[in-house]
């Protein structure tokens, strides 16, 4: 097992990895930008060592690959955990880590490359037996080809960035004129965001639900799945609330699609934890969208219902150990739900609100709280606005909703606006309590 692990990230995910390392007897070494270092976050005090990477802008600190690897080497870290975001899915960074003798805690660069571009991922998924959304066979050469493909699969369709993520480079088109208008702007947005303007097309499935399966592979051709998460409560492709299991899936579907996901993961010799993302269509079928080759923000709901620590599993697999259990040994207990509390103002179109948190109290006896902040902490303007994740676990979905509502009512965050009141509105809504929602539901709900 590793003696020291370098954590090439910040905030809540860094705090989560520090906790896992300490539980395993590993010394965590943390990266920090200048404003994060000045913020005196509690997890930095728990680290064995902290390395300042540079100014607040991520491009000058957390995204400087050579500097990050040098920091890991100079602090005698045998391995590096990338968390999520930043360099977590950068295959070049993973390759550089290996070249410099630092074990990258994640899949191989080759697998990351295969999954990092959506068209290649679709092809690999199809070859592995996963159902894919009808769409273009590859990248679209121009608007004319896009129009031909759209006529073949039928409207509505969606243009997507091959290198996309976070909802950028995506355009829904209901007819030919919208394709003509959207093609160039989607390509420009993709080029600006990812350095790659290539687009492909998929059939837009109305009323779809975002379902994702958690998988774990040992890198040697063995893999298991830990069931699914429901992630359909989204705004502009950004998740606000997640739960497991999904109220829309049957036990038979869980077994079938989970098995397909694990088989594909094993076929690719995937190492570590990953997430297979699907769209659940009105016909009850799941269609593969993409694979995220990293830890997910919403991983705690899976941990709650399975009892498996996913961060520890990542580290153990990177150290050469096997899977945490067999597929037959996986057990699902009860229901879990996570709400994200962000420093945003829903009344001002969710405008980020960096600032100083004057008070930060959570009912930790009711829910698990994953956060890097305490009273007096400052939320800098350079990064995402996440304050905390609150995770409730109960015997049933109804009991879990009730616990989360009680916990939110007892939560006291002062100094910045938050999304807590909105989360309570969502949880109380009749549609949510019945499980009757899709990825477009929240947009309509916010106008009520």
Secondary structure as a PSIPRED ss2 file (coil, helix, strand):
# PSIPRED VFORMAT (PSIPRED V4.0)

   1 X C   1.000  0.000  0.000
   2 X C   1.000  0.000  0.000
   3 X C   1.000  0.000  0.000
   4 X E   0.000  0.000  1.000
   5 X E   0.000  0.000  1.000
   6 X E   0.000  0.000  1.000
   7 X E   0.000  0.000  1.000
   8 X C   1.000  0.000  0.000
   9 X C   1.000  0.000  0.000
  10 X C   1.000  0.000  0.000
  11 X H   0.000  1.000  0.000
  12 X H   0.000  1.000  0.000
  13 X H   0.000  1.000  0.000
  14 X H   0.000  1.000  0.000
  15 X H   0.000  1.000  0.000
  16 X H   0.000  1.000  0.000
  17 X H   0.000  1.000  0.000
  18 X H   0.000  1.000  0.000
  19 X H   0.000  1.000  0.000
  20 X H   0.000  1.000  0.000
  21 X H   0.000  1.000  0.000
  22 X H   0.000  1.000  0.000
  23 X H   0.000  1.000  0.000
  24 X C   1.000  0.000  0.000
  25 X C   1.000  0.000  0.000
  26 X C   1.000  0.000  0.000
  27 X E   0.000  0.000  1.000
  28 X E   0.000  0.000  1.000
  29 X E   0.000  0.000  1.000
  30 X E   0.000  0.000  1.000
  31 X E   0.000  0.000  1.000
  32 X E   0.000  0.000  1.000
  33 X E   0.000  0.000  1.000
  34 X H   0.000  1.000  0.000
  35 X H   0.000  1.000  0.000
  36 X H   0.000  1.000  0.000
  37 X H   0.000  1.000  0.000
  38 X H   0.000  1.000  0.000
  39 X H   0.000  1.000  0.000
  40 X C   1.000  0.000  0.000
  41 X C   1.000  0.000  0.000
  42 X H   0.000  1.000  0.000
  43 X H   0.000  1.000  0.000
  44 X H   0.000  1.000  0.000
  45 X H   0.000  1.000  0.000
  46 X H   0.000  1.000  0.000
  47 X C   1.000  0.000  0.000
  48 X C   1.000  0.000  0.000
  49 X E   0.000  0.000  1.000
  50 X E   0.000  0.000  1.000
  51 X E   0.000  0.000  1.000
  52 X E   0.000  0.000  1.000
  53 X E   0.000  0.000  1.000
  54 X E   0.000  0.000  1.000
  55 X C   1.000  0.000  0.000
  56 X C   1.000  0.000  0.000
  57 X C   1.000  0.000  0.000
  58 X H   0.000  1.000  0.000
  59 X H   0.000  1.000  0.000
  60 X H   0.000  1.000  0.000
  61 X C   1.000  0.000  0.000
  62 X C   1.000  0.000  0.000
  63 X C   1.000  0.000  0.000
  64 X C   1.000  0.000  0.000
  65 X H   0.000  1.000  0.000
  66 X H   0.000  1.000  0.000
  67 X H   0.000  1.000  0.000
  68 X H   0.000  1.000  0.000
  69 X H   0.000  1.000  0.000
  70 X H   0.000  1.000  0.000
  71 X H   0.000  1.000  0.000
  72 X H   0.000  1.000  0.000
  73 X H   0.000  1.000  0.000
  74 X H   0.000  1.000  0.000
  75 X C   1.000  0.000  0.000
  76 X C   1.000  0.000  0.000
  77 X C   1.000  0.000  0.000
  78 X C   1.000  0.000  0.000
  79 X E   0.000  0.000  1.000
  80 X E   0.000  0.000  1.000
  81 X E   0.000  0.000  1.000
  82 X C   1.000  0.000  0.000
  83 X C   1.000  0.000  0.000
  84 X C   1.000  0.000  0.000
  85 X C   1.000  0.000  0.000
  86 X C   1.000  0.000  0.000
  87 X C   1.000  0.000  0.000
  88 X C   1.000  0.000  0.000
  89 X C   1.000  0.000  0.000
  90 X C   1.000  0.000  0.000
  91 X H   0.000  1.000  0.000
  92 X H   0.000  1.000  0.000
  93 X H   0.000  1.000  0.000
  94 X H   0.000  1.000  0.000
  95 X H   0.000  1.000  0.000
  96 X H   0.000  1.000  0.000
  97 X H   0.000  1.000  0.000
  98 X H   0.000  1.000  0.000
  99 X H   0.000  1.000  0.000
 100 X C   1.000  0.000  0.000
 101 X C   1.000  0.000  0.000
 102 X C   1.000  0.000  0.000
 103 X E   0.000  0.000  1.000
 104 X E   0.000  0.000  1.000
 105 X C   1.000  0.000  0.000
 106 X C   1.000  0.000  0.000
 107 X C   1.000  0.000  0.000
 108 X C   1.000  0.000  0.000
 109 X H   0.000  1.000  0.000
 110 X H   0.000  1.000  0.000
 111 X H   0.000  1.000  0.000
 112 X H   0.000  1.000  0.000
 113 X H   0.000  1.000  0.000
 114 X H   0.000  1.000  0.000
 115 X H   0.000  1.000  0.000
 116 X H   0.000  1.000  0.000
 117 X C   1.000  0.000  0.000
 118 X H   0.000  1.000  0.000
 119 X H   0.000  1.000  0.000
 120 X H   0.000  1.000  0.000
 121 X H   0.000  1.000  0.000
 122 X H   0.000  1.000  0.000
 123 X H   0.000  1.000  0.000
 124 X H   0.000  1.000  0.000
 125 X H   0.000  1.000  0.000
 126 X H   0.000  1.000  0.000
 127 X H   0.000  1.000  0.000
 128 X C   1.000  0.000  0.000
 129 X C   1.000  0.000  0.000
 130 X C   1.000  0.000  0.000
 131 X C   1.000  0.000  0.000
 132 X E   0.000  0.000  1.000
 133 X C   1.000  0.000  0.000
 134 X C   1.000  0.000  0.000
 135 X E   0.000  0.000  1.000
 136 X C   1.000  0.000  0.000
 137 X C   1.000  0.000  0.000
 138 X C   1.000  0.000  0.000
 139 X C   1.000  0.000  0.000
 140 X C   1.000  0.000  0.000
 141 X C   1.000  0.000  0.000
 142 X C   1.000  0.000  0.000
 143 X H   0.000  1.000  0.000
 144 X H   0.000  1.000  0.000
 145 X H   0.000  1.000  0.000
 146 X H   0.000  1.000  0.000
 147 X H   0.000  1.000  0.000
 148 X H   0.000  1.000  0.000
 149 X H   0.000  1.000  0.000
 150 X H   0.000  1.000  0.000
 151 X H   0.000  1.000  0.000
 152 X H   0.000  1.000  0.000
 153 X H   0.000  1.000  0.000
 154 X C   1.000  0.000  0.000
 155 X C   1.000  0.000  0.000
 156 X C   1.000  0.000  0.000
 157 X E   0.000  0.000  1.000
 158 X E   0.000  0.000  1.000
 159 X E   0.000  0.000  1.000
 160 X E   0.000  0.000  1.000
 161 X E   0.000  0.000  1.000
 162 X C   1.000  0.000  0.000
 163 X C   1.000  0.000  0.000
 164 X C   1.000  0.000  0.000
 165 X C   1.000  0.000  0.000
 166 X C   1.000  0.000  0.000
 167 X C   1.000  0.000  0.000
 168 X C   1.000  0.000  0.000
 169 X C   1.000  0.000  0.000
 170 X C   1.000  0.000  0.000
 171 X E   0.000  0.000  1.000
 172 X E   0.000  0.000  1.000
 173 X E   0.000  0.000  1.000
 174 X C   1.000  0.000  0.000
 175 X C   1.000  0.000  0.000
 176 X H   0.000  1.000  0.000
 177 X H   0.000  1.000  0.000
 178 X H   0.000  1.000  0.000
 179 X H   0.000  1.000  0.000
 180 X H   0.000  1.000  0.000
 181 X H   0.000  1.000  0.000
 182 X H   0.000  1.000  0.000
 183 X H   0.000  1.000  0.000
 184 X H   0.000  1.000  0.000
 185 X H   0.000  1.000  0.000
 186 X H   0.000  1.000  0.000
 187 X H   0.000  1.000  0.000
 188 X H   0.000  1.000  0.000
 189 X H   0.000  1.000  0.000
 190 X H   0.000  1.000  0.000
 191 X H   0.000  1.000  0.000
 192 X H   0.000  1.000  0.000
 193 X H   0.000  1.000  0.000
 194 X H   0.000  1.000  0.000
 195 X C   1.000  0.000  0.000
 196 X C   1.000  0.000  0.000
 197 X C   1.000  0.000  0.000
 198 X C   1.000  0.000  0.000
 199 X E   0.000  0.000  1.000
 200 X E   0.000  0.000  1.000
 201 X E   0.000  0.000  1.000
 202 X E   0.000  0.000  1.000
 203 X E   0.000  0.000  1.000
 204 X C   1.000  0.000  0.000
 205 X C   1.000  0.000  0.000
 206 X C   1.000  0.000  0.000
 207 X C   1.000  0.000  0.000
 208 X C   1.000  0.000  0.000
 209 X E   0.000  0.000  1.000
 210 X E   0.000  0.000  1.000
 211 X E   0.000  0.000  1.000
 212 X E   0.000  0.000  1.000
 213 X E   0.000  0.000  1.000
 214 X E   0.000  0.000  1.000
 215 X E   0.000  0.000  1.000
 216 X E   0.000  0.000  1.000
 217 X E   0.000  0.000  1.000
 218 X E   0.000  0.000  1.000
 219 X C   1.000  0.000  0.000
 220 X C   1.000  0.000  0.000
 221 X C   1.000  0.000  0.000
 222 X C   1.000  0.000  0.000
 223 X E   0.000  0.000  1.000
 224 X E   0.000  0.000  1.000
 225 X E   0.000  0.000  1.000
 226 X E   0.000  0.000  1.000
 227 X E   0.000  0.000  1.000
 228 X E   0.000  0.000  1.000
 229 X E   0.000  0.000  1.000
 230 X E   0.000  0.000  1.000
 231 X E   0.000  0.000  1.000
 232 X E   0.000  0.000  1.000
 233 X E   0.000  0.000  1.000
 234 X E   0.000  0.000  1.000
 235 X E   0.000  0.000  1.000
 236 X C   1.000  0.000  0.000
 237 X C   1.000  0.000  0.000
 238 X E   0.000  0.000  1.000
 239 X E   0.000  0.000  1.000
 240 X E   0.000  0.000  1.000
 241 X E   0.000  0.000  1.000
 242 X E   0.000  0.000  1.000
 243 X E   0.000  0.000  1.000
 244 X E   0.000  0.000  1.000
 245 X C   1.000  0.000  0.000
 246 X C   1.000  0.000  0.000
 247 X C   1.000  0.000  0.000
 248 X C   1.000  0.000  0.000
 249 X C   1.000  0.000  0.000
 250 X C   1.000  0.000  0.000
 251 X H   0.000  1.000  0.000
 252 X H   0.000  1.000  0.000
 253 X H   0.000  1.000  0.000
 254 X H   0.000  1.000  0.000
 255 X H   0.000  1.000  0.000
 256 X H   0.000  1.000  0.000
 257 X H   0.000  1.000  0.000
 258 X H   0.000  1.000  0.000
 259 X H   0.000  1.000  0.000
 260 X H   0.000  1.000  0.000
 261 X H   0.000  1.000  0.000
 262 X H   0.000  1.000  0.000
 263 X H   0.000  1.000  0.000
 264 X H   0.000  1.000  0.000
 265 X H   0.000  1.000  0.000
 266 X H   0.000  1.000  0.000
 267 X H   0.000  1.000  0.000
 268 X C   1.000  0.000  0.000
 269 X C   1.000  0.000  0.000
 270 X C   1.000  0.000  0.000
 271 X E   0.000  0.000  1.000
 272 X E   0.000  0.000  1.000
 273 X E   0.000  0.000  1.000
 274 X E   0.000  0.000  1.000
 275 X E   0.000  0.000  1.000
 276 X E   0.000  0.000  1.000
 277 X E   0.000  0.000  1.000
 278 X E   0.000  0.000  1.000
 279 X E   0.000  0.000  1.000
 280 X E   0.000  0.000  1.000
 281 X C   1.000  0.000  0.000
 282 X C   1.000  0.000  0.000
 283 X C   1.000  0.000  0.000
 284 X C   1.000  0.000  0.000
 285 X C   1.000  0.000  0.000
 286 X E   0.000  0.000  1.000
 287 X E   0.000  0.000  1.000
 288 X E   0.000  0.000  1.000
 289 X E   0.000  0.000  1.000
 290 X E   0.000  0.000  1.000
 291 X E   0.000  0.000  1.000
 292 X E   0.000  0.000  1.000
 293 X C   1.000  0.000  0.000
 294 X C   1.000  0.000  0.000
 295 X C   1.000  0.000  0.000
 296 X C   1.000  0.000  0.000
 297 X C   1.000  0.000  0.000
 298 X C   1.000  0.000  0.000
 299 X H   0.000  1.000  0.000
 300 X H   0.000  1.000  0.000
 301 X H   0.000  1.000  0.000
 302 X H   0.000  1.000  0.000
 303 X H   0.000  1.000  0.000
 304 X H   0.000  1.000  0.000
 305 X H   0.000  1.000  0.000
 306 X H   0.000  1.000  0.000
 307 X C   1.000  0.000  0.000
 308 X C   1.000  0.000  0.000
 309 X C   1.000  0.000  0.000
 310 X H   0.000  1.000  0.000
 311 X H   0.000  1.000  0.000
 312 X H   0.000  1.000  0.000
 313 X H   0.000  1.000  0.000
 314 X H   0.000  1.000  0.000
 315 X H   0.000  1.000  0.000
 316 X H   0.000  1.000  0.000
 317 X H   0.000  1.000  0.000
 318 X H   0.000  1.000  0.000
 319 X C   1.000  0.000  0.000
 320 X C   1.000  0.000  0.000
 321 X C   1.000  0.000  0.000
 322 X C   1.000  0.000  0.000
 323 X C   1.000  0.000  0.000
 324 X C   1.000  0.000  0.000
 325 X C   1.000  0.000  0.000
 326 X C   1.000  0.000  0.000
 327 X H   0.000  1.000  0.000
 328 X H   0.000  1.000  0.000
 329 X H   0.000  1.000  0.000
 330 X C   1.000  0.000  0.000
 331 X C   1.000  0.000  0.000
 332 X C   1.000  0.000  0.000
 333 X C   1.000  0.000  0.000
 334 X C   1.000  0.000  0.000
 335 X E   0.000  0.000  1.000
 336 X E   0.000  0.000  1.000
 337 X E   0.000  0.000  1.000
 338 X E   0.000  0.000  1.000
 339 X E   0.000  0.000  1.000
 340 X E   0.000  0.000  1.000
 341 X E   0.000  0.000  1.000
 342 X E   0.000  0.000  1.000
 343 X C   1.000  0.000  0.000
 344 X E   0.000  0.000  1.000
 345 X E   0.000  0.000  1.000
 346 X H   0.000  1.000  0.000
 347 X H   0.000  1.000  0.000
 348 X H   0.000  1.000  0.000
 349 X C   1.000  0.000  0.000
 350 X C   1.000  0.000  0.000
 351 X E   0.000  0.000  1.000
 352 X E   0.000  0.000  1.000
 353 X C   1.000  0.000  0.000
 354 X C   1.000  0.000  0.000
 355 X E   0.000  0.000  1.000
 356 X E   0.000  0.000  1.000
 357 X C   1.000  0.000  0.000
 358 X C   1.000  0.000  0.000
 359 X E   0.000  0.000  1.000
 360 X E   0.000  0.000  1.000
 361 X E   0.000  0.000  1.000
 362 X C   1.000  0.000  0.000
 363 X C   1.000  0.000  0.000
 364 X C   1.000  0.000  0.000
 365 X C   1.000  0.000  0.000
 366 X C   1.000  0.000  0.000
 367 X C   1.000  0.000  0.000
 368 X E   0.000  0.000  1.000
 369 X E   0.000  0.000  1.000
 370 X E   0.000  0.000  1.000
 371 X E   0.000  0.000  1.000
 372 X C   1.000  0.000  0.000
 373 X C   1.000  0.000  0.000
 374 X C   1.000  0.000  0.000
 375 X C   1.000  0.000  0.000
 376 X C   1.000  0.000  0.000
 377 X C   1.000  0.000  0.000
 378 X E   0.000  0.000  1.000
 379 X E   0.000  0.000  1.000
 380 X C   1.000  0.000  0.000
 381 X C   1.000  0.000  0.000
 382 X C   1.000  0.000  0.000
 383 X C   1.000  0.000  0.000
 384 X C   1.000  0.000  0.000
 385 X C   1.000  0.000  0.000
 386 X E   0.000  0.000  1.000
 387 X E   0.000  0.000  1.000
 388 X E   0.000  0.000  1.000
 389 X E   0.000  0.000  1.000
 390 X E   0.000  0.000  1.000
 391 X E   0.000  0.000  1.000
 392 X E   0.000  0.000  1.000
 393 X E   0.000  0.000  1.000
 394 X E   0.000  0.000  1.000
 395 X C   1.000  0.000  0.000
 396 X C   1.000  0.000  0.000
 397 X H   0.000  1.000  0.000
 398 X H   0.000  1.000  0.000
 399 X H   0.000  1.000  0.000
 400 X H   0.000  1.000  0.000
 401 X H   0.000  1.000  0.000
 402 X H   0.000  1.000  0.000
 403 X H   0.000  1.000  0.000
 404 X H   0.000  1.000  0.000
 405 X H   0.000  1.000  0.000
 406 X H   0.000  1.000  0.000
 407 X H   0.000  1.000  0.000
 408 X H   0.000  1.000  0.000
 409 X H   0.000  1.000  0.000
 410 X H   0.000  1.000  0.000
 411 X C   1.000  0.000  0.000
 412 X E   0.000  0.000  1.000
 413 X E   0.000  0.000  1.000
 414 X E   0.000  0.000  1.000
 415 X C   1.000  0.000  0.000
 416 X C   1.000  0.000  0.000
 417 X C   1.000  0.000  0.000
 418 X C   1.000  0.000  0.000
 419 X C   1.000  0.000  0.000
 420 X H   0.000  1.000  0.000
 421 X H   0.000  1.000  0.000
 422 X H   0.000  1.000  0.000
 423 X H   0.000  1.000  0.000
 424 X H   0.000  1.000  0.000
 425 X H   0.000  1.000  0.000
 426 X H   0.000  1.000  0.000
 427 X H   0.000  1.000  0.000
 428 X H   0.000  1.000  0.000
 429 X C   1.000  0.000  0.000
 430 X H   0.000  1.000  0.000
 431 X H   0.000  1.000  0.000
 432 X H   0.000  1.000  0.000
 433 X H   0.000  1.000  0.000
 434 X H   0.000  1.000  0.000
 435 X C   1.000  0.000  0.000
 436 X C   1.000  0.000  0.000
 437 X C   1.000  0.000  0.000
 438 X C   1.000  0.000  0.000
 439 X C   1.000  0.000  0.000
 440 X C   1.000  0.000  0.000
 441 X H   0.000  1.000  0.000
 442 X H   0.000  1.000  0.000
 443 X H   0.000  1.000  0.000
 444 X H   0.000  1.000  0.000
 445 X H   0.000  1.000  0.000
 446 X C   1.000  0.000  0.000
 447 X C   1.000  0.000  0.000
 448 X C   1.000  0.000  0.000
